[in-house]
């Protein structure tokens, strides 16, 4: 039996060829035979690290960025304009963030983060990131009562993105929470 496995890679006398034998099967055949494999066939071992099984060594490595290669033509631009900051995040249809920016990330500090100019810069930066990933059409959802609401929408449009719908999704209470007590002076 060991001779059959040794001769599996050599042509037979009748001219027919057997299927090639994989390396693990050859190692088993050599172990059954009792002899060691020739030095040229043995792989060099790394010092201090056990050898991984062949299936793990040949598997391609997958890192971050496996999702970023596909192109999304349409998405949703979420603009959160608070009294202290403006955040713009552009997502795909499923809600995965494609591009985002905030006034703090754009370099504004303190009271300048709440300005309409900061909102313009933030929206342009997020729109450029999304355009570079292939997005051209957005639905805008605005939340909050900050000063950067309208300027952020104009900046997205000026960056070259088509705006389909503009929705105001600011949460409005239906008399939910009890107000604070009246202040007595």
C-alpha positions as CSV (number, residue, x, y, z in Angstrom):
1,X,0.0,0.0,0.0
2,X,2.8,2.4,0.8
3,X,4.4,1.7,-2.6
4,X,1.1,2.6,-4.4
5,X,1.0,6.0,-2.6
6,X,4.7,6.7,-3.3
7,X,4.2,6.0,-7.0
8,X,1.0,8.0,-7.3
9,X,2.8,11.0,-8.9
10,X,4.7,8.9,-11.4
11,X,3.2,7.6,-14.6
12,X,2.1,4.0,-14.7
13,X,3.5,1.5,-17.2
14,X,0.2,1.4,-19.1
15,X,0.4,5.1,-19.8
16,X,-2.5,6.2,-17.4
17,X,-1.8,8.7,-14.7
18,X,-3.2,8.5,-11.2
19,X,-4.6,11.6,-9.4
20,X,-1.8,13.6,-7.6
21,X,-1.6,13.0,-3.9
22,X,-1.7,15.9,-1.6
23,X,1.2,16.7,0.8
24,X,-0.6,15.5,4.0
25,X,-1.3,12.2,2.3
26,X,2.3,11.8,1.3
27,X,3.4,12.6,4.9
28,X,1.0,9.8,6.2
29,X,2.4,7.4,3.6
30,X,6.0,8.2,4.7
31,X,5.0,7.8,8.3
32,X,3.4,4.4,7.6
33,X,6.5,3.3,5.7
34,X,8.7,4.1,8.7
35,X,11.1,6.3,6.9
36,X,11.6,10.1,7.1
37,X,10.8,12.3,4.2
38,X,13.9,13.7,2.3
39,X,15.3,16.9,3.6
40,X,14.3,18.8,0.4
41,X,10.6,18.0,1.0
42,X,10.4,18.9,4.6
43,X,9.3,22.5,5.2
44,X,11.4,24.7,7.4
45,X,10.0,25.3,10.9
46,X,9.8,28.6,12.6
47,X,11.4,28.7,16.0
48,X,9.1,29.2,19.0
49,X,5.9,28.9,17.0
50,X,3.9,25.8,16.3
51,X,3.0,25.1,12.7
52,X,-0.6,25.9,11.8
53,X,-2.7,23.4,9.9
54,X,-2.5,23.8,6.1
55,X,-6.0,25.1,5.8
56,X,-5.2,28.1,8.0
57,X,-1.9,28.9,6.2
58,X,-3.5,29.1,2.8
59,X,-6.6,31.2,3.8
60,X,-6.4,34.8,2.6
61,X,-6.2,37.4,5.4
62,X,-9.3,39.7,5.6
63,X,-8.9,43.0,7.4
64,X,-10.9,46.1,7.7
65,X,-12.3,47.7,4.6
66,X,-14.0,44.6,3.1
67,X,-17.3,46.5,2.9
68,X,-15.9,49.8,1.6
69,X,-15.2,48.6,-2.0
70,X,-18.8,48.5,-3.3
71,X,-20.5,51.5,-4.7
72,X,-23.8,52.9,-3.3
73,X,-25.6,55.3,-5.6
74,X,-28.2,56.5,-3.0
75,X,-28.3,56.9,0.7
76,X,-29.5,59.0,3.7
77,X,-27.8,62.1,5.1
78,X,-28.6,62.6,8.8
79,X,-28.0,66.1,10.1
80,X,-28.1,66.6,13.8
81,X,-28.0,70.4,14.5
82,X,-27.9,71.0,18.3
83,X,-27.3,74.3,20.1
84,X,-23.7,73.3,20.7
85,X,-22.6,71.2,17.7
86,X,-23.5,70.0,14.2
87,X,-23.1,66.4,13.2
88,X,-23.6,65.0,9.7
89,X,-23.5,61.3,8.9
90,X,-24.2,59.8,5.5
91,X,-25.5,56.2,5.6
92,X,-26.5,53.6,3.0
93,X,-30.0,52.2,2.8
94,X,-29.5,49.7,5.6
95,X,-28.2,52.4,8.0
96,X,-24.4,51.6,7.8
97,X,-22.4,54.7,8.1
98,X,-20.5,55.6,4.9
99,X,-19.1,59.0,5.8
100,X,-19.4,61.3,8.8
101,X,-18.1,64.6,10.2
102,X,-18.7,66.9,13.2
103,X,-17.7,70.4,13.9
104,X,-15.2,69.2,16.5
105,X,-13.6,66.9,13.9
106,X,-13.5,69.8,11.4
107,X,-11.3,71.8,13.8
108,X,-13.9,74.1,15.5
109,X,-13.7,74.6,19.2
110,X,-16.0,76.1,21.8
111,X,-18.8,78.4,20.7
112,X,-17.7,78.3,17.0
113,X,-18.9,74.7,16.7
114,X,-22.5,75.9,16.9
115,X,-22.3,78.4,14.0
116,X,-23.8,78.1,10.6
117,X,-20.3,78.3,9.0
118,X,-19.1,75.3,10.9
119,X,-22.2,73.4,9.7
120,X,-21.4,74.3,6.1
121,X,-17.8,73.0,6.5
122,X,-19.0,69.8,8.2
123,X,-21.6,69.0,5.6
124,X,-19.2,69.6,2.7
125,X,-16.6,67.3,4.2
126,X,-19.1,64.5,4.8
127,X,-20.5,64.9,1.3
128,X,-17.0,64.8,-0.3
129,X,-16.3,61.5,1.6
130,X,-19.5,60.0,0.3
131,X,-18.9,61.2,-3.3
132,X,-15.5,59.5,-3.3
133,X,-17.2,56.2,-2.3
134,X,-19.7,56.5,-5.2
135,X,-22.8,58.0,-3.6
136,X,-24.6,60.7,-5.7
137,X,-28.1,60.8,-4.3
138,X,-29.3,61.4,-0.7
139,X,-32.4,61.8,1.3
140,X,-31.8,64.4,4.0
141,X,-33.2,63.9,7.6
142,X,-32.7,67.0,9.8
143,X,-32.9,66.7,13.6
144,X,-32.6,69.5,16.1
145,X,-33.1,73.2,16.3
146,X,-29.5,74.5,15.9
147,X,-28.3,77.3,13.6
148,X,-26.7,74.9,11.1
149,X,-29.8,73.2,9.7
150,X,-30.3,75.1,6.4
151,X,-26.7,75.8,5.8
152,X,-25.8,72.1,6.1
153,X,-28.5,71.2,3.5
154,X,-27.2,73.8,1.1
155,X,-23.6,72.6,1.6
156,X,-24.6,69.0,0.7
157,X,-26.3,70.2,-2.5
158,X,-23.3,72.5,-3.4
159,X,-20.9,69.6,-3.0
160,X,-22.6,67.9,-6.0
161,X,-25.1,65.5,-4.4
162,X,-28.7,65.3,-5.5
163,X,-31.2,65.7,-2.7
164,X,-34.5,63.8,-3.2
165,X,-36.4,64.5,0.0
166,X,-35.8,66.7,3.1
167,X,-37.5,65.4,6.3
168,X,-37.6,67.0,9.7
169,X,-37.2,64.2,12.2
170,X,-36.9,66.3,15.4
171,X,-38.5,64.4,18.3
172,X,-41.5,66.3,19.5
173,X,-43.0,65.3,22.9
174,X,-46.7,64.7,23.2
175,X,-46.6,66.1,26.7
176,X,-44.5,63.2,27.9
177,X,-42.2,64.4,30.7
178,X,-43.4,66.5,33.7
179,X,-41.9,70.0,33.5
180,X,-39.8,71.5,36.2
181,X,-41.5,73.4,39.1
182,X,-42.3,77.0,38.6
183,X,-39.5,79.4,39.6
184,X,-40.5,81.8,42.4
185,X,-38.7,85.2,42.4
